[in-house]
Amino acid sequence: MYAVTGATGHLGRKVVARLREFVPSSEIVAVVRDARKAADLGVGIRTADYADPRALEGALAGIERLLLISSSSFGTRQAEHANVIAAAKTAGVGHLVYTSLLHADRWEPSFAKDHTETEKWIAESGLVHTILRNGWYWENHTTNLNVALGYGQLIGSAGTALISWASRKDFADAAVTVLTGKGHEGKVYELAGDTAHTLGDIAAEAASQSGQPLVYRNLTQAEHASFYESVGLPPPVAAMLAEVEAKGVAAGVLHDDSRTLSRLIGRPTLSLQQAVIEAFGS
């Protein structure tokens, strides 16, 4: 049996859909907080919150291979991940796969500590495991391109740092490759797109495809935090996101030219041109 936590999220849904191409739906379990949101996945559903150890133990009973998709609950996700790891050990999970962060051990912002601590706990648990250090999704910066075009500016605080973007589908396919394959035990994979670009490159490509002016405007960390607050994010979250980009991304930690991701999935990762095409088509 296979299980995917966070299965109703953007990445989780793509993992489940891809997994169904290789494994009978009857052998797949979506571990979710709200079963109603998982009704369309076409697989088994078990309800458990990352914060509920007992529910997690029940949800993971009989599971051989587990994909732990990192929690998006900033501030509490270390504890949540620890709960899943403990439940997996109690349930006798045979192989735990975790979605970490590209070059997690090279980040200055504390944002990455959630991942490095989780990696440490997994290693100490004695569980057979694989770490997928995922880079940035194209969708992080292309989803709102139409909005940016309305203002003529794409904003950020990464400067001219190179970022090796890939799509959620690319990362989902890699997760399924590891879940269903052999020889990945004990590996830590640094996963990123085949080519690296800057935020300015995204702006230029979007301008070229749309025929509308769009430039990249680089903000200071404080300006970026203020922007996030202006669109409704709580101040602590706004500050954290601004720090991640200004002190992490800007330092180049999301650049990786190993092409490990494309080797795992057996095809090139999504290109800048195609990412923008898909953004405008959605």
Residue pairs with C-beta under 8 A, 6 or more apart in sequence:
1 27
1 28
1 29
1 62
1 63
1 64
1 65
2 19
2 23
2 27
2 28
2 29
2 63
2 64
2 65
2 66
2 67
2 179
2 180
3 28
3 29
3 30
3 31
3 46
3 59
3 60
3 63
3 65
3 66
3 67
4 12
4 15
4 16
4 19
4 28
4 29
4 30
4 31
4 66
4 67
4 69
5 12
5 31
5 50
5 66
5 67
5 68
5 69
5 84
6 12
6 31
6 32
6 69
6 70
6 71
6 72
7 13
7 15
7 16
7 30
7 31
7 32
7 38
7 41
7 43
7 69
8 30
8 32
8 33
8 34
8 37
8 38
8 41
9 69
9 72
10 139
10 168
11 69
11 99
11 168
11 171
11 172
11 175
12 30
12 69
13 41
14 168
14 169
14 172
15 67
15 69
15 172
15 175
15 176
16 28
16 30
16 41
16 42
16 43
17 172
18 169
18 172
18 173
18 175
18 176
19 28
19 176
19 179
19 180
20 28
20 42
20 43
21 176
22 176
22 180
23 180
25 42
25 43
25 44
26 44
28 43
28 44
29 43
29 44
29 45
29 46
29 59
29 63
30 38
30 41
30 43
30 44
30 45
30 46
31 46
31 47
31 48
31 56
31 59
31 60
32 38
32 45
32 46
32 47
32 48
33 47
33 48
33 49
34 47
35 45
35 47
38 45
39 45
46 58
46 59
47 55
47 59
48 55
48 56
48 58
48 59
49 55
49 56
50 56
50 71
50 73
50 77
50 80
50 81
50 83
50 84
51 76
51 79
51 80
51 83
52 83
53 83
53 86
53 87
56 83
56 84
56 86
56 87
57 87
57 90
57 91
59 87
60 66
60 87
60 88
60 90
60 91
60 93
61 91
62 91
63 88
63 91
63 93
64 93
64 94
64 95
65 93
65 94
65 95
65 97
65 179
65 180
66 88
66 93
66 95
66 96
66 97
67 97
67 98
67 99
67 175
67 179
68 81
68 84
68 85
68 88
68 96
68 97
68 98
68 99
69 99
70 77
70 81
70 98
70 99
70 100
70 101
70 114
70 115
70 118
71 77
71 80
71 81
73 80
74 111
74 114
74 237
74 240
75 236
77 114
78 113
78 114
78 117
78 118
81 98
81 114
81 117
81 118
81 121
82 118
82 121
85 96
85 118
85 121
85 122
85 125
85 127
86 125
88 96
88 125
88 127
89 125
89 126
89 127
93 127
94 128
95 127
95 128
95 129
95 130
95 179
95 185
96 122
96 125
96 127
96 128
96 129
96 130
97 129
97 130
97 131
97 132
97 175
97 178
97 179
97 184
98 118
98 119
98 122
98 129
98 130
98 131
98 132
99 132
99 134
99 171
99 175
100 115
100 118
100 119
100 131
100 132
100 133
100 134
101 107
101 111
101 112
101 115
101 133
101 134
102 133
102 134
102 135
102 136
102 164
102 190
102 191
102 192
102 253
102 254
102 256
103 133
103 190
103 253
103 254
103 256
104 112
104 115
104 116
104 119
104 133
105 112
105 116
106 253
107 248
107 253
108 247
108 248
108 251
109 240
109 243
109 244
109 247
109 248
111 240
111 243
111 244
111 248
112 248
115 133
119 131
119 188
122 129
122 131
123 129
128 185
128 186
129 185
129 186
130 178
130 184
130 185
130 186
130 187
130 188
130 189
131 187
131 188
131 189
132 171
132 174
132 175
132 178
132 189
132 191
133 188
133 189
133 190
133 191
134 171
134 191
135 163
135 164
135 165
135 166
135 191
135 192
135 193
135 254
135 256
135 261
136 163
136 164
136 165
136 166
136 249
136 254
137 165
137 166
137 167
137 168
137 171
138 165
138 166
138 167
138 168
138 193
138 270
138 275
138 279
139 167
139 168
139 279
140 165
141 154
141 156
141 165
141 199
141 202
142 202
142 206
142 275
142 276
142 278
142 279
143 279
143 282
145 154
145 202
145 206
145 214
145 276
145 279
145 280
146 279
146 280
148 154
148 155
148 203
148 206
148 214
149 206
149 210
149 212
149 214
152 212
152 213
152 214
152 215
153 214
153 215
153 216
153 217
154 199
154 202
154 203
154 206
154 214
154 215
154 216
154 217
155 216
155 217
155 218
155 219
155 224
155 227
156 199
156 216
156 217
156 218
156 219
156 224
156 245
157 218
157 219
157 220
157 221
157 223
157 224
157 242
157 245
157 246
157 249
157 250
158 198
158 199
158 218
158 245
158 246
158 249
158 250
159 218
159 250
160 198
160 200
161 198
161 249
161 250
161 251
161 252
161 254
161 255
162 196
162 197
162 198
162 252
162 254
162 255
163 196
163 197
163 198
163 199
163 249
163 254
163 255
164 192
164 193
164 194
164 195
164 196
164 254
164 255
164 256
164 257
165 192
165 193
165 196
165 197
165 270
165 272
165 275
166 191
166 192
166 193
166 194
166 261
166 269
166 270
167 269
167 270
167 275
167 278
169 270
170 193
170 261
170 262
170 265
170 269
170 270
171 191
171 261
173 264
173 265
174 189
174 191
174 261
174 264
174 265
177 264
177 265
177 266
178 184
178 189
178 264
189 260
189 261
189 264
190 256
190 258
190 260
191 256
191 260
191 261
191 264
192 254
192 255
192 256
192 257
192 258
192 260
192 261
192 269
193 261
193 269
193 270
194 259
194 261
194 262
194 268
194 269
194 271
195 271
195 272
196 255
196 257
197 272
198 216
199 216
199 218
200 215
200 216
201 272
202 216
202 272
202 276
203 214
203 215
203 216
204 214
205 272
205 273
205 276
206 214
206 276
206 279
206 280
207 213
207 214
207 215
209 273
209 276
209 277
209 280
210 280
219 227
220 246
221 242
221 243
221 245
221 246
221 247
222 242
224 241
224 242
224 245
224 246
225 235
225 238
225 239
225 241
225 242
225 243
226 238
227 238
228 237
228 238
228 241
228 242
229 235
229 238
233 241
248 254
261 269
262 268
262 269
270 278
